[in-house]
């Protein structure tokens, strides 16, 4: 009986305490939110979407199917050229046609590697990435194989420009071959980071030098990628600069340039976590991302 009375008394005191405690005020957004340091892995939703969502596959197929139509138009227009301003110094009209594609998350799917990092609660490291590339087991992304075969059937040479290290060129080429991607005989069409271009020095992962290398002998009709740097140099910058640099090419997307979605990693993330105007936030990537959220 005494135990029951004590329990009832405890409940009564708790109710009184709750009634006397004012409800918390609604939070007003002012930069990083209160859950910016949650332990959850930011990559989880992105990778699960990339691996399981039918919407992901439909976007890829949609982009590559539209590109087939644009390629057919480009082939009959000798003035059609997809290189950014300043990247061509010769007359392309009489040159044979080519298409430039990025590799990772554009034609090859590396989400199993990303999923392993999530499973193992680990960050990106070069040794693990090298081991993944050496397996040569990345699969073709939806629509990519069909488009590249369509291009090759119309005598278009495919160039694969990747920011994988140059030491990975052979493994990358073999992986592409295993998946059935067309690769020109007797010509190096897989151009990795570090590939030499006479008279041109690349800045970091910029691909402009390699695009110029292709342009010396080909008319580039279309380009594909999941990062802004797959189309123009200088994409490793803050968002305002990125928007300014892409502004002259607004009409080219869906016409000469085709972007594939990558919510997992890329220069879009660096724009927040490495080029944030607030010097305090880049030291905390999650806080920088929360600070970028809009609530109106």
C-alpha positions as CSV (number, residue, x, y, z in Angstrom):
1,X,0.0,0.0,0.0
2,X,2.8,2.3,0.9
3,X,4.5,1.5,-2.4
4,X,1.3,2.4,-4.3
5,X,1.0,5.7,-2.4
6,X,4.6,6.6,-3.1
7,X,4.1,5.9,-6.8
8,X,1.0,8.1,-7.0
9,X,2.9,10.9,-5.2
10,X,5.8,10.7,-7.6
11,X,3.4,11.0,-10.6
12,X,1.6,13.9,-9.0
13,X,4.9,15.8,-8.4
14,X,6.0,15.1,-12.0
15,X,2.8,16.6,-13.3
16,X,3.2,19.7,-11.2
17,X,6.8,20.1,-12.4
18,X,5.7,19.8,-16.0
19,X,3.0,22.3,-15.6
20,X,5.3,24.8,-14.1
21,X,8.0,24.4,-16.8
22,X,7.3,26.7,-19.7
23,X,7.3,25.0,-23.1
24,X,10.5,25.5,-25.2
25,X,10.5,28.4,-27.6
26,X,10.5,27.4,-31.3
27,X,14.0,27.5,-32.7
28,X,14.8,30.4,-35.1
29,X,17.1,29.3,-37.9
30,X,20.5,31.1,-37.7
31,X,23.1,29.0,-39.4
32,X,24.0,25.5,-38.4
33,X,20.9,23.7,-36.9
34,X,21.0,22.0,-33.5
35,X,21.4,18.5,-35.0
36,X,24.4,19.4,-37.1
37,X,26.5,17.0,-35.2
38,X,24.2,14.0,-35.4
39,X,26.2,10.7,-35.6
40,X,24.3,9.5,-38.8
41,X,26.3,9.0,-42.0
42,X,25.4,11.8,-44.5
43,X,26.1,9.4,-47.4
44,X,23.4,6.9,-46.4
45,X,20.4,8.4,-48.1
46,X,22.4,9.4,-51.2
47,X,23.9,6.0,-51.8
48,X,20.6,4.1,-51.1
49,X,18.8,6.3,-53.5
50,X,21.5,5.8,-56.1
51,X,21.4,2.0,-55.7
52,X,17.7,1.3,-55.2
53,X,15.5,4.2,-56.5
54,X,13.8,3.6,-59.9
55,X,13.8,7.4,-60.2
56,X,17.6,7.3,-60.3
57,X,17.7,4.8,-63.2
58,X,15.0,6.7,-65.1
59,X,16.9,10.0,-64.9
60,X,20.0,8.3,-66.4
61,X,18.0,6.6,-69.2
62,X,16.2,9.9,-69.9
63,X,19.4,11.9,-70.2
64,X,21.1,9.3,-72.5
65,X,18.1,8.9,-74.7
66,X,17.8,12.6,-75.2
67,X,21.5,12.7,-76.0
68,X,21.0,10.3,-78.9
69,X,18.7,12.7,-80.5
70,X,21.1,15.6,-80.0
71,X,24.0,13.6,-81.4
72,X,22.1,12.9,-84.6
73,X,21.6,16.7,-85.0
74,X,25.2,17.4,-84.2
75,X,26.6,15.0,-86.8
76,X,25.0,16.9,-89.7
77,X,26.0,20.4,-88.4
78,X,29.7,21.1,-89.1
79,X,29.7,24.1,-86.8
80,X,28.5,22.1,-83.8
81,X,31.1,22.0,-81.1
82,X,30.7,21.3,-77.3
83,X,34.0,22.6,-76.0
84,X,33.9,25.6,-73.6
85,X,35.0,28.9,-74.9
86,X,38.8,29.2,-75.3
87,X,39.4,25.4,-75.3
88,X,39.7,25.2,-79.1
89,X,42.3,26.9,-81.1
90,X,41.8,25.1,-84.5
91,X,39.0,24.8,-87.0
92,X,36.9,21.8,-86.1
93,X,34.6,21.6,-89.1
94,X,36.6,19.0,-91.0
95,X,37.6,16.9,-88.0
96,X,36.1,13.5,-87.2
97,X,33.4,13.5,-84.5
98,X,34.0,12.6,-80.8
99,X,32.1,12.5,-77.6
100,X,33.7,13.0,-74.2
101,X,32.3,11.3,-71.1
102,X,33.4,11.3,-67.5
103,X,33.7,7.8,-66.0
104,X,32.8,7.6,-62.3
105,X,29.0,8.0,-61.7
106,X,28.6,9.0,-65.3
107,X,29.1,5.7,-67.1
108,X,30.4,3.5,-64.3
109,X,28.7,2.9,-60.9
110,X,31.0,3.0,-57.9
111,X,28.2,2.9,-55.2
112,X,29.3,-0.5,-53.9
113,X,32.6,1.2,-52.9
114,X,30.6,4.0,-51.2
115,X,28.3,1.4,-49.5
116,X,31.4,-0.4,-48.0
117,X,32.6,2.9,-46.5
118,X,29.2,3.4,-44.9
119,X,29.0,-0.2,-43.6
120,X,32.5,0.0,-42.2
121,X,32.0,3.5,-40.8
122,X,35.1,4.7,-42.6
123,X,36.1,7.7,-44.7
124,X,37.5,7.7,-48.2
125,X,41.1,6.5,-48.3
126,X,43.4,6.0,-51.3
127,X,44.3,2.4,-50.5
128,X,40.7,1.2,-50.4
129,X,39.9,3.1,-53.6
130,X,42.8,1.7,-55.4
131,X,41.7,-1.8,-54.4
132,X,38.2,-1.1,-55.7
133,X,39.4,0.1,-59.0
134,X,41.8,-2.8,-59.4
135,X,38.8,-5.2,-59.1
136,X,37.5,-3.8,-62.4
137,X,34.0,-4.6,-61.2
138,X,32.1,-1.3,-61.5
139,X,28.9,-1.8,-63.5
140,X,27.5,0.3,-66.4
141,X,25.0,2.9,-65.3
142,X,21.5,2.8,-66.9
143,X,21.5,4.1,-70.5
144,X,25.2,4.7,-70.7
145,X,26.1,1.6,-72.6
146,X,23.2,2.0,-75.1
147,X,24.2,5.6,-75.8
148,X,27.9,4.9,-76.3
149,X,27.2,2.0,-78.6
150,X,24.8,4.3,-80.5
151,X,27.6,6.8,-80.9
152,X,30.2,4.3,-81.9
153,X,27.8,2.9,-84.5
154,X,27.7,6.4,-86.1
155,X,31.5,6.5,-86.3
156,X,31.9,8.7,-83.2
157,X,35.0,8.1,-81.1
158,X,34.3,7.9,-77.4
159,X,36.8,9.6,-75.0
160,X,36.7,8.7,-71.3
161,X,38.1,11.5,-69.2
162,X,38.5,10.6,-65.6
163,X,40.2,12.0,-62.5
164,X,41.3,8.6,-61.4
165,X,45.1,8.5,-61.1
166,X,47.0,7.8,-64.3
167,X,48.3,4.6,-62.7
168,X,44.7,3.3,-62.9
169,X,44.3,3.8,-66.7
170,X,44.7,0.2,-67.6
171,X,42.3,-1.0,-64.9
172,X,39.8,1.6,-65.9
173,X,40.0,0.7,-69.6
174,X,39.7,-3.0,-68.7
175,X,36.6,-2.3,-66.5
176,X,35.0,-0.3,-69.4
177,X,35.8,-3.1,-71.8
178,X,34.3,-5.8,-69.5
179,X,31.1,-3.8,-69.4
180,X,31.0,-3.5,-73.2
181,X,31.8,0.1,-73.7
182,X,33.3,0.9,-77.1
183,X,37.0,1.6,-77.0
184,X,38.9,2.7,-80.1
185,X,41.7,0.4,-81.3
186,X,45.2,1.8,-81.4
187,X,44.4,5.1,-79.6
188,X,44.5,6.1,-76.0
189,X,40.9,7.1,-75.3
190,X,40.9,6.7,-71.5
191,X,42.6,9.9,-70.3
192,X,43.2,9.9,-66.5
193,X,44.4,12.7,-64.2
194,X,48.0,13.4,-65.1
195,X,47.7,12.6,-68.8
196,X,50.2,14.9,-70.6
197,X,49.0,17.6,-72.9
198,X,51.9,19.4,-74.8
199,X,51.9,23.1,-73.9
200,X,49.2,22.8,-71.2
201,X,49.5,22.5,-67.5
202,X,46.4,21.3,-65.6
203,X,45.4,22.9,-62.3
204,X,44.5,20.0,-59.9
205,X,41.7,18.0,-61.3
206,X,40.7,20.4,-64.1
207,X,40.1,18.5,-67.4
208,X,40.6,21.4,-69.8
209,X,44.1,20.3,-70.9
210,X,42.7,16.8,-71.7
211,X,39.8,18.3,-73.5
212,X,42.3,20.3,-75.6
213,X,44.2,17.1,-76.3
214,X,41.0,15.6,-77.8
215,X,40.2,18.8,-79.6
216,X,43.5,18.8,-81.5
217,X,42.2,15.9,-83.6
218,X,38.4,15.7,-83.1
219,X,35.3,17.8,-83.2
220,X,33.7,17.3,-79.8
221,X,29.9,17.0,-80.2
222,X,28.7,16.2,-76.7
223,X,30.0,16.0,-73.2
224,X,28.7,14.1,-70.1
225,X,29.5,14.3,-66.5
226,X,28.3,14.4,-62.9
227,X,30.5,17.3,-61.9
228,X,30.7,20.9,-63.2
229,X,34.4,20.3,-63.7
230,X,33.5,17.7,-66.4
231,X,32.5,20.7,-68.6
232,X,34.5,23.7,-67.5
233,X,37.7,24.4,-65.5
234,X,37.6,26.3,-62.2
235,X,34.7,24.4,-60.8
236,X,36.5,23.9,-57.5
237,X,35.3,27.2,-56.0
238,X,32.5,28.7,-53.9
239,X,28.9,28.6,-55.2
240,X,28.8,32.2,-56.4
241,X,31.9,31.7,-58.5
242,X,30.6,28.4,-59.9
243,X,27.3,30.0,-61.0
244,X,29.2,32.9,-62.6
245,X,31.4,30.5,-64.6
246,X,28.6,28.4,-65.9
247,X,26.3,31.3,-66.8
248,X,27.5,31.7,-70.4
249,X,26.6,28.1,-71.1
250,X,23.1,28.0,-69.8
251,X,21.6,27.0,-73.2
252,X,24.2,24.2,-73.7
253,X,22.8,21.9,-71.0
254,X,20.5,19.3,-72.6
255,X,21.9,20.4,-75.9
256,X,25.7,19.8,-75.9
257,X,26.3,19.2,-72.2
258,X,24.5,16.5,-70.2
259,X,24.7,16.4,-66.4
260,X,24.0,13.2,-64.4
261,X,22.9,13.4,-60.7
262,X,25.4,12.6,-57.9
263,X,24.1,13.5,-54.4
264,X,26.9,11.5,-52.7
265,X,30.1,13.5,-53.4
266,X,31.6,16.1,-55.6
267,X,32.5,19.7,-56.1
268,X,29.1,20.8,-55.0
269,X,30.0,19.5,-51.5
270,X,33.4,21.2,-51.5
271,X,31.7,24.5,-52.4
272,X,30.1,24.3,-49.0
273,X,32.7,22.6,-46.8
274,X,35.9,23.9,-48.3
275,X,35.0,27.3,-49.9
276,X,32.6,28.5,-47.2
277,X,32.9,32.3,-46.5
278,X,32.6,31.6,-42.8
279,X,36.1,30.5,-41.8
280,X,34.7,28.6,-38.8
281,X,32.3,26.4,-40.7
282,X,34.8,24.6,-43.1
283,X,36.3,23.0,-40.0
284,X,32.9,21.3,-39.4
285,X,31.6,20.0,-42.7
286,X,28.2,19.1,-41.3
287,X,27.7,22.6,-39.8
288,X,28.7,24.1,-43.1
289,X,25.9,22.0,-44.8
290,X,23.3,23.0,-42.2
291,X,24.3,26.6,-42.6
292,X,23.6,26.4,-46.3
293,X,20.0,25.2,-45.8
294,X,17.2,27.6,-46.8
295,X,14.0,27.7,-44.7
296,X,12.0,30.1,-46.7
